């Protein structure tokens, strides 16, 4: 005799992502960074999309090819976008393990440091692990670094 009563499974409706993150899928450094973000996204509330993935350009026509090549973009459900340092800060605010460090990035003056640091890392990202199949978007013609 079993005391436990079984109930039919109820399929929960899919939740809208908190953020959609657009990144350079041809850059090895970017792919490693996104892999870390996915591991930290315990609730699976972020949608991670490579910028050249089919359907991204049509779904987000407000983003230029050049913008998504230069920096990562975080898009809120209401359509507001954050790029570069501000995208990283926004994403970190929504991941459990990075919430407290993210709050520090909102202190006055942090963007004065964060924006140039992000720009430098983004423009030199091919030096931090090479490019996937030598196609990193920022790889300069004739540059053999990696």
N, CA, C and O atoms as a DFTB+ gen file, in Angstrom:
584 C
 N C O
     1  1       0.842      -1.173       0.000
     2  2       0.000       0.000       0.000
     3  2       0.897       1.250       0.000
     4  3       1.753       1.416       0.869
     5  1       0.688       2.087      -0.955
     6  2       1.495       3.300      -1.053
     7  2       0.690       4.500      -0.568
     8  3      -0.484       4.660      -0.903
     9  1       1.334       5.319       0.208
    10  2       0.675       6.506       0.742
    11  2       0.854       7.711      -0.170
    12  3       0.081       8.667      -0.130
    13  1       1.871       7.639      -0.975
    14  2       2.147       8.761      -1.866
    15  2       1.160       8.763      -3.018
    16  3       0.912       7.731      -3.642
    17  1       0.618       9.892      -3.285
    18  2      -0.323      10.042      -4.384
    19  2       0.420      10.733      -5.527
    20  3       1.129      11.717      -5.311
    21  1       0.259      10.231      -6.694
    22  2       0.935      10.847      -7.838
    23  2      -0.004      11.822      -8.526
    24  3      -1.209      11.591      -8.629
    25  1       0.573      12.905      -8.987
    26  2      -0.188      13.932      -9.687
    27  2       0.378      14.059     -11.089
    28  3       1.569      13.836     -11.308
    29  1      -0.464      14.412     -12.025
    30  2       0.066      14.593     -13.384
    31  2       1.055      15.748     -13.407
    32  3       0.903      16.724     -12.673
    33  1       2.060      15.629     -14.250
    34  2       3.049      16.695     -14.383
    35  2       2.419      17.905     -15.047
    36  3       1.653      17.793     -16.004
    37  1       2.755      19.032     -14.525
    38  2       2.278      20.288     -15.080
    39  2       3.446      20.943     -15.778
    40  3       4.492      21.170     -15.170
    41  1       3.279      21.246     -17.033
    42  2       4.346      21.913     -17.767
    43  2       4.257      23.412     -17.503
    44  3       3.255      24.064     -17.798
    45  1       5.334      23.927     -16.942
    46  2       5.381      25.350     -16.631
    47  2       5.679      26.136     -17.906
    48  3       6.453      25.686     -18.751
    49  1       5.069      27.300     -18.040
    50  2       5.366      28.107     -19.228
    51  2       6.822      28.570     -19.194
    52  3       7.392      28.800     -18.127
    53  1       7.398      28.698     -20.361
    54  2       8.792      29.150     -20.453
    55  2       8.888      30.581     -19.945
    56  3       8.050      31.428     -20.255
    57  1       9.934      30.832     -19.153
    58  2      10.149      32.179     -18.631
    59  2      10.906      33.001     -19.663
    60  3      11.774      32.500     -20.379
    61  1      10.556      34.256     -19.714
    62  2      11.284      35.177     -20.581
    63  2      12.663      35.396     -19.957
    64  3      12.773      35.550     -18.741
    65  1      13.706      35.412     -20.774
    66  2      15.042      35.630     -20.194
    67  2      15.141      37.012     -19.559
    68  3      14.518      37.968     -20.021
    69  1      15.941      37.103     -18.484
    70  2      16.188      38.398     -17.851
    71  2      16.970      39.308     -18.793
    72  3      16.740      40.516     -18.857
    73  1      17.895      38.696     -19.516
    74  2      18.721      39.428     -20.470
    75  2      19.053      38.518     -21.647
    76  3      19.158      37.301     -21.496
    77  1      19.214      39.118     -22.804
    78  2      19.776      38.422     -23.947
    79  2      21.161      39.015     -24.143
    80  3      21.316      40.233     -24.235
    81  1      22.159      38.157     -24.205
    82  2      23.546      38.601     -24.321
    83  2      24.030      38.258     -25.726
    84  3      23.984      37.102     -26.147
    85  1      24.491      39.271     -26.441
    86  2      25.029      39.091     -27.792
    87  2      26.548      39.227     -27.689
    88  3      27.060      40.196     -27.129
    89  1      27.264      38.231     -28.243
    90  2      28.723      38.206     -28.121
    91  2      29.340      37.746     -29.438
    92  3      28.647      37.255     -30.329
    93  1      30.662      37.917     -29.542
    94  2      31.407      37.512     -30.731
    95  2      31.686      36.009     -30.646
    96  3      32.536      35.576     -29.868
    97  1      30.986      35.235     -31.426
    98  2      31.132      33.781     -31.405
    99  2      32.346      33.266     -32.140
   100  3      32.588      32.059     -32.148
   101  1      33.125      34.149     -32.764
   102  2      34.336      33.737     -33.474
   103  2      35.603      33.989     -32.664
   104  3      36.705      33.714     -33.140
   105  1      35.462      34.500     -31.469
   106  2      36.607      34.853     -30.633
   107  2      36.728      33.847     -29.489
   108  3      35.788      33.666     -28.715
   109  1      37.888      33.195     -29.383
   110  2      38.098      32.181     -28.345
   111  2      38.006      32.786     -26.947
   112  3      37.428      32.166     -26.054
   113  1      38.558      33.977     -26.734
   114  2      38.465      34.642     -25.432
   115  2      37.002      34.904     -25.075
   116  3      36.581      34.685     -23.939
   117  1      36.237      35.374     -26.056
   118  2      34.816      35.654     -25.836
   119  2      34.054      34.370     -25.513
   120  3      33.211      34.353     -24.616
   121  1      34.348      33.313     -26.235
   122  2      33.667      32.034     -26.004
   123  2      33.960      31.495     -24.607
   124  3      33.066      30.954     -23.956
   125  1      35.192      31.634     -24.142
   126  2      35.526      31.190     -22.781
   127  2      34.801      32.046     -21.742
   128  3      34.324      31.531     -20.731
   129  1      34.722      33.341     -21.992
   130  2      34.020      34.238     -21.066
   131  2      32.536      33.894     -20.994
   132  3      31.946      33.884     -19.914
   133  1      31.942      33.614     -22.143
   134  2      30.517      33.259     -22.187
   135  2      30.291      31.901     -21.535
   136  3      29.279      31.703     -20.862
   137  1      31.219      30.957     -21.724
   138  2      31.093      29.642     -21.071
   139  2      31.068      29.815     -19.550
   140  3      30.305      29.140     -18.859
   141  1      31.896      30.712     -19.036
   142  2      31.887      30.998     -17.603
   143  2      30.539      31.603     -17.199
   144  3      29.955      31.210     -16.189
   145  1      30.059      32.544     -17.981
   146  2      28.758      33.150     -17.702
   147  2      27.648      32.115     -17.676
   148  3      26.774      32.162     -16.811
   149  1      27.676      31.192     -18.607
   150  2      26.653      30.134     -18.636
   151  2      26.726      29.255     -17.391
   152  3      25.696      28.860     -16.846
   153  1      27.946      28.949     -16.940
   154  2      28.089      28.136     -15.721
   155  2      27.570      28.883     -14.495
   156  3      27.038      28.262     -13.574
   157  1      27.716      30.191     -14.474
   158  2      27.256      30.996     -13.344
   159  2      25.759      31.312     -13.409
   160  3      25.177      31.776     -12.428
   161  1      25.152      31.067     -14.540
   162  2      23.722      31.332     -14.740
   163  2      22.912      30.128     -14.257
   164  3      22.334      29.393     -15.058
   165  1      22.880      29.939     -12.942
   166  2      22.256      28.761     -12.345
   167  2      20.785      28.630     -12.691
   168  3      20.295      27.520     -12.896
   169  1      20.079      29.737     -12.759
   170  2      18.645      29.705     -13.049
   171  2      18.324      29.665     -14.528
   172  3      17.155      29.649     -14.914
   173  1      19.367      29.647     -15.368
   174  2      19.190      29.646     -16.822
   175  2      18.251      30.770     -17.256
   176  3      17.327      30.568     -18.045
   177  1      18.519      31.962     -16.715
   178  2      17.668      33.111     -17.009
   179  2      18.240      34.026     -18.081
   180  3      17.592      34.988     -18.493
   181  1      19.458      33.726     -18.534
   182  2      20.067      34.527     -19.589
   183  2      19.977      33.763     -20.903
   184  3      20.036      32.534     -20.929
   185  1      19.836      34.496     -21.967
   186  2      19.885      33.908     -23.305
   187  2      21.192      34.371     -23.928
   188  3      21.417      35.570     -24.090
   189  1      22.050      33.428     -24.275
   190  2      23.381      33.737     -24.796
   191  2      23.372      33.478     -26.293
   192  3      23.148      32.343     -26.716
   193  1      23.614      34.521     -27.120
   194  2      23.545      34.369     -28.567
   195  2      24.785      34.968     -29.238
   196  3      25.165      36.109     -28.972
   197  1      25.398      34.177     -30.107
   198  2      26.527      34.686     -30.896
   199  2      25.986      35.684     -31.914
   200  3      24.903      35.496     -32.468
   201  1      26.746      36.737     -32.153
   202  2      26.257      37.835     -33.001
   203  2      25.957      37.422     -34.430
   204  3      25.083      38.014     -35.063
   205  1      26.660      36.418     -34.962
   206  2      26.431      35.989     -36.343
   207  2      25.508      34.771     -36.427
   208  3      25.311      34.216     -37.508
   209  1      24.959      34.364     -35.318
   210  2      24.027      33.237     -35.269
   211  2      22.777      33.579     -36.089
   212  3      22.309      34.717     -36.054
   213  1      22.240      32.608     -36.821
   214  2      21.032      32.886     -37.621
   215  2      19.898      33.442     -36.751
   216  3      19.611      32.927     -35.671
   217  1      19.273      34.495     -37.247
   218  2      18.132      35.091     -36.579
   219  2      18.447      36.241     -35.638
   220  3      17.544      36.991     -35.267
   221  1      19.701      36.399     -35.244
   222  2      20.051      37.454     -34.289
   223  2      19.869      38.829     -34.916
   224  3      19.276      39.718     -34.306
   225  1      20.366      39.001     -36.106
   226  2      20.270      40.315     -36.768
   227  2      18.811      40.712     -37.006
   228  3      18.454      41.881     -36.863
   229  1      17.973      39.742     -37.368
   230  2      16.558      40.027     -37.617
   231  2      15.821      40.332     -36.308
   232  3      14.940      41.190     -36.274
   233  1      16.180      39.634     -35.246
   234  2      15.506      39.817     -33.960
   235  2      15.912      41.126     -33.278
   236  3      15.122      41.728     -32.550
   237  1      17.144      41.556     -33.519
   238  2      17.652      42.771     -32.882
   239  2      18.170      43.747     -33.943
   240  3      19.373      44.003     -34.006
   241  1      17.290      44.288     -34.767
   242  2      17.740      45.175     -35.856
   243  2      18.355      46.478     -35.358
   244  3      19.037      47.167     -36.117
   245  1      18.125      46.824     -34.100
   246  2      18.691      48.059     -33.549
   247  2      20.196      47.955     -33.327
   248  3      20.859      48.973     -33.124
   249  1      20.745      46.741     -33.361
   250  2      22.180      46.554     -33.145
   251  2      22.913      46.530     -34.478
   252  3      22.548      45.780     -35.385
   253  1      23.934      47.344     -34.589
   254  2      24.720      47.356     -35.823
   255  2      25.754      46.233     -35.789
   256  3      26.159      45.763     -34.725
   257  1      26.159      45.826     -36.967
   258  2      27.200      44.792     -37.093
   259  2      28.476      45.260     -36.399
   260  3      29.129      44.487     -35.698
   261  1      28.824      46.521     -36.599
   262  2      30.046      47.076     -36.003
   263  2      29.971      47.085     -34.481
   264  3      30.951      46.762     -33.809
   265  1      28.811      47.456     -33.933
   266  2      28.670      47.512     -32.477
   267  2      28.873      46.137     -31.842
   268  3      29.578      46.013     -30.840
   269  1      28.262      45.109     -32.419
   270  2      28.386      43.774     -31.834
   271  2      29.746      43.149     -32.107
   272  3      30.126      42.175     -31.458
   273  1      30.474      43.701     -33.059
   274  2      31.842      43.227     -33.319
   275  2      32.807      43.807     -32.284
   276  3      33.759      43.140     -31.879
   277  1      32.564      45.035     -31.862
   278  2      33.447      45.732     -30.926
   279  2      33.214      45.376     -29.470
   280  3      34.141      45.417     -28.661
   281  1      31.971      45.025     -29.131
   282  2      31.661      44.820     -27.714
   283  2      30.473      43.896     -27.509
   284  3      29.634      43.720     -28.393
   285  1      30.425      43.316     -26.333
   286  2      29.305      42.488     -25.930
   287  2      28.120      43.403     -25.627
   288  3      28.297      44.539     -25.187
   289  1      26.914      42.896     -25.868
   290  2      25.711      43.680     -25.641
   291  2      24.744      42.875     -24.775
   292  3      24.547      41.679     -24.989
   293  1      24.150      43.546     -23.801
   294  2      23.123      42.961     -22.944
   295  2      21.811      43.671     -23.264
   296  3      21.744      44.900     -23.250
   297  1      20.768      42.889     -23.551
   298  2      19.480      43.468     -23.949
   299  2      18.415      43.069     -22.935
   300  3      18.211      41.884     -22.674
   301  1      17.743      44.057     -22.370
   302  2      16.660      43.806     -21.416
   303  2      15.393      43.411     -22.173
   304  3      15.288      43.670     -23.372
   305  1      14.431      42.789     -21.491
   306  2      13.167      42.438     -22.155
   307  2      12.431      43.638     -22.737
   308  3      11.687      43.490     -23.706
   309  1      12.626      44.830     -22.163
   310  2      11.959      46.026     -22.690
   311  2      12.695      46.626     -23.891
   312  3      12.262      47.638     -24.442
   313  1      13.818      45.999     -24.300
   314  2      14.562      46.458     -25.466
   315  2      15.733      47.365     -25.163
   316  3      16.540      47.639     -26.052
   317  1      15.851      47.836     -23.943
   318  2      16.989      48.699     -23.589
   319  2      18.276      47.891     -23.677
   320  3      18.323      46.735     -23.257
   321  1      19.316      48.504     -24.224
   322  2      20.574      47.784     -24.408
   323  2      21.709      48.440     -23.626
   324  3      21.723      49.649     -23.392
   325  1      22.652      47.598     -23.236
   326  2      23.881      48.030     -22.582
   327  2      25.025      47.414     -23.359
   328  3      24.937      46.262     -23.786
   329  1      26.092      48.162     -23.547
   330  2      27.233      47.636     -24.288
   331  2      28.520      47.740     -23.507
   332  3      28.672      48.614     -22.653
   333  1      29.456      46.839     -23.801
   334  2      30.785      46.883     -23.211
   335  2      30.780      46.712     -21.704
   336  3      30.161      45.789     -21.176
   337  1      31.482      47.617     -21.006
   338  2      31.561      47.577     -19.548
   339  2      30.176      47.557     -18.924
   340  3      29.939      46.824     -17.964
   341  1      29.251      48.360     -19.465
   342  2      27.913      48.452     -18.890
   343  2      27.135      47.144     -19.081
   344  3      26.288      46.801     -18.257
   345  1      27.418      46.422     -20.158
   346  2      26.805      45.101     -20.364
   347  2      27.350      44.104     -19.344
   348  3      26.585      43.344     -18.750
   349  1      28.655      44.102     -19.138
   350  2      29.263      43.188     -18.165
   351  2      28.667      43.456     -16.782
   352  3      28.294      42.525     -16.068
   353  1      28.585      44.705     -16.422
   354  2      28.041      45.097     -15.118
   355  2      26.582      44.652     -14.984
   356  3      26.179      44.137     -13.942
   357  1      25.810      44.849     -16.026
   358  2      24.395      44.461     -16.030
   359  2      24.237      42.939     -15.912
   360  3      23.389      42.460     -15.160
   361  1      25.039      42.195     -16.644
   362  2      24.976      40.729     -16.601
   363  2      25.359      40.227     -15.214
   364  3      24.676      39.380     -14.638
   365  1      26.465      40.762     -14.681
   366  2      26.932      40.330     -13.364
   367  2      25.880      40.564     -12.276
   368  3      25.794      39.798     -11.316
   369  1      25.095      41.609     -12.430
   370  2      24.059      41.932     -11.452
   371  2      22.984      40.840     -11.386
   372  3      22.275      40.733     -10.386
   373  1      22.859      40.040     -12.431
   374  2      21.814      39.020     -12.505
   375  2      22.323      37.592     -12.343
   376  3      21.562      36.644     -12.532
   377  1      23.583      37.425     -12.000
   378  2      24.139      36.096     -11.743
   379  2      24.428      35.989     -10.245
   380  3      25.070      36.876      -9.683
   381  1      23.966      34.921      -9.588
   382  2      24.078      34.839      -8.126
   383  2      25.477      35.068      -7.561
   384  3      25.625      35.832      -6.607
   385  1      26.488      34.442      -8.109
   386  2      27.833      34.560      -7.538
   387  2      28.529      35.884      -7.848
   388  3      29.529      36.218      -7.213
   389  1      28.017      36.628      -8.804
   390  2      28.670      37.884      -9.163
   391  2      27.866      39.110      -8.726
   392  3      28.226      40.239      -9.062
   393  1      26.791      38.895      -7.987
   394  2      25.948      40.010      -7.552
   395  2      26.723      41.023      -6.711
   396  3      26.679      42.218      -7.003
   397  1      27.424      40.577      -5.686
   398  2      28.146      41.523      -4.824
   399  2      29.254      42.261      -5.558
   400  3      29.347      43.482      -5.430
   401  1      30.113      41.564      -6.335
   402  2      31.104      42.329      -7.104
   403  2      30.450      43.305      -8.090
   404  3      30.988      44.381      -8.353
   405  1      29.297      42.927      -8.628
   406  2      28.604      43.822      -9.560
   407  2      28.176      45.109      -8.872
   408  3      28.249      46.186      -9.462
   409  1      27.735      45.002      -7.643
   410  2      27.328      46.205      -6.912
   411  2      28.484      47.187      -6.767
   412  3      28.282      48.400      -6.803
   413  1      29.688      46.665      -6.605
   414  2      30.867      47.540      -6.526
   415  2      31.069      48.312      -7.824
   416  3      31.549      49.445      -7.808
   417  1      30.702      47.698      -8.950
   418  2      30.869      48.359     -10.247
   419  2      29.891      49.517     -10.455
   420  3      30.033      50.292     -11.401
   421  1      28.897      49.632      -9.566
   422  2      27.941      50.740      -9.629
   423  2      28.350      51.915      -8.742
   424  3      27.669      52.940      -8.719
   425  1      29.461      51.772      -8.011
   426  2      29.933      52.886      -7.187
   427  2      30.351      54.055      -8.074
   428  3      30.809      53.854      -9.199
   429  1      30.194      55.268      -7.570
   430  2      30.599      56.442      -8.355
   431  2      32.061      56.340      -8.801
   432  3      32.939      55.988      -8.014
   433  1      32.297      56.647     -10.049
   434  2      33.644      56.642     -10.602
   435  2      34.101      55.323     -11.201
   436  3      35.104      55.292     -11.915
   437  1      33.394      54.231     -10.929
   438  2      33.835      52.929     -11.448
   439  2      33.775      52.865     -12.969
   440  3      34.606      52.202     -13.590
   441  1      32.812      53.540     -13.575
   442  2      32.746      53.502     -15.042
   443  2      33.927      54.244     -15.670
   444  3      34.309      53.943     -16.801
   445  1      34.509      55.208     -14.954
   446  2      35.697      55.909     -15.464
   447  2      36.882      54.962     -15.605
   448  3      37.753      55.166     -16.451
   449  1      36.906      53.937     -14.779
   450  2      37.956      52.922     -14.841
   451  2      37.512      51.770     -15.740
   452  3      38.279      51.289     -16.574
   453  1      36.273      51.337     -15.563
   454  2      35.760      50.158     -16.252
   455  2      35.652      50.302     -17.758
   456  3      35.977      49.366     -18.489
   457  1      35.204      51.452     -18.235
   458  2      35.028      51.640     -19.680
   459  2      36.360      51.533     -20.426
   460  3      36.443      50.779     -21.395
   461  1      37.411      52.262     -20.010
   462  2      38.682      52.111     -20.733
   463  2      39.284      50.712     -20.582
   464  3      39.900      50.202     -21.518
   465  1      39.113      50.090     -19.416
   466  2      39.623      48.719     -19.237
   467  2      38.913      47.760     -20.188
   468  3      39.556      46.927     -20.828
   469  1      37.587      47.876     -20.282
   470  2      36.842      47.012     -21.194
   471  2      37.291      47.241     -22.635
   472  3      37.520      46.282     -23.372
   473  1      37.419      48.500     -23.038
   474  2      37.845      48.809     -24.418
   475  2      39.206      48.201     -24.732
   476  3      39.414      47.642     -25.808
   477  1      40.135      48.317     -23.775
   478  2      41.472      47.766     -24.011
   479  2      41.409      46.246     -24.150
   480  3      41.993      45.682     -25.075
   481  1      40.704      45.584     -23.236
   482  2      40.580      44.122     -23.306
   483  2      39.903      43.719     -24.613
   484  3      40.359      42.793     -25.284
   485  1      38.828      44.400     -24.979
   486  2      38.108      44.053     -26.210
   487  2      38.975      44.233     -27.453
   488  3      38.921      43.418     -28.375
   489  1      39.766      45.287     -27.478
   490  2      40.590      45.521     -28.665
   491  2      41.831      44.629     -28.722
   492  3      42.466      44.515     -29.770
   493  1      42.175      43.999     -27.599
   494  2      43.334      43.102     -27.550
   495  2      42.947      41.658     -27.251
   496  3      43.809      40.844     -26.919
   497  1      41.667      41.332     -27.365
   498  2      41.199      40.005     -26.938
   499  2      41.818      38.864     -27.719
   500  3      41.867      37.738     -27.224
   501  1      42.287      39.125     -28.917
   502  2      42.937      38.061     -29.693
   503  2      44.249      37.624     -29.039
   504  3      44.756      36.543     -29.335
   505  1      44.793      38.446     -28.162
   506  2      46.035      38.101     -27.458
   507  2      45.786      37.169     -26.267
   508  3      46.717      36.555     -25.746
   509  1      44.536      37.071     -25.846
   510  2      44.193      36.281     -24.663
   511  2      43.641      34.911     -25.034
   512  3      42.561      34.535     -24.580
   513  1      44.353      34.182     -25.834
   514  2      43.911      32.826     -26.129
   515  2      43.670      32.570     -27.589
   516  3      43.171      31.505     -27.950
   517  1      44.003      33.504     -28.431
   518  2      43.862      33.259     -29.858
   519  2      42.437      33.360     -30.331
   520  3      41.540      33.766     -29.593
   521  1      42.247      32.987     -31.561
   522  2      40.934      33.066     -32.186
   523  2      40.485      31.678     -32.576
   524  3      41.293      30.797     -32.869
   525  1      39.205      31.507     -32.575
   526  2      38.628      30.243     -33.007
   527  2      38.816      30.156     -34.518
   528  3      38.305      30.985     -35.271
   529  1      39.540      29.162     -34.937
   530  2      39.809      28.940     -36.368
   531  2      40.362      30.191     -37.044
   532  3      40.094      30.451     -38.217
   533  1      41.141      30.961     -36.282
   534  2      41.810      32.167     -36.806
   535  2      40.840      33.154     -37.432
   536  3      41.177      33.794     -38.428
   537  1      39.633      33.295     -36.869
   538  2      38.656      34.219     -37.441
   539  2      38.199      35.285     -36.467
   540  3      37.177      35.928     -36.710
   541  1      38.918      35.498     -35.372
   542  2      38.494      36.475     -34.387
   543  2      38.256      37.823     -35.063
   544  3      39.078      38.272     -35.862
   545  1      37.158      38.453     -34.753
   546  2      36.754      39.697     -35.394
   547  2      37.753      40.826     -35.233
   548  3      37.814      41.718     -36.079
   549  1      38.532      40.806     -34.173
   550  2      39.467      41.903     -33.960
   551  2      40.875      41.571     -34.413
   552  3      41.770      42.406     -34.282
   553  1      41.098      40.375     -34.941
   554  2      42.426      39.999     -35.394
   555  2      42.817      40.940     -36.539
   556  3      42.115      41.066     -37.542
   557  1      43.941      41.581     -36.348
   558  2      44.411      42.510     -37.374
   559  2      45.092      41.757     -38.498
   560  3      45.753      40.742     -38.280
   561  1      44.920      42.267     -39.690
   562  2      45.539      41.646     -40.861
   563  2      47.051      41.614     -40.669
   564  3      47.673      42.634     -40.374
   565  1      47.624      40.449     -40.838
   566  2      49.053      40.276     -40.725
   567  2      49.547      40.041     -39.315
   568  3      50.735      39.788     -39.118
   569  1      48.650      40.117     -38.307
   570  2      49.057      39.909     -36.916
   571  2      49.062      38.412     -36.607
   572  3      48.091      37.714     -36.899
   573  1      50.132      37.931     -36.029
   574  2      50.262      36.504     -35.745
   575  2      50.162      36.202     -34.261
   576  3      50.393      35.068     -33.841
   577  1      49.813      37.222     -33.451
   578  2      49.735      37.019     -32.003
   579  2      48.673      36.028     -31.618
   580  3      47.845      35.640     -32.443
   581  1      48.691      35.614     -30.363
   582  2      47.652      34.703     -29.919
   583  2      47.834      34.269     -28.531
   584  3      47.029      33.494     -28.016
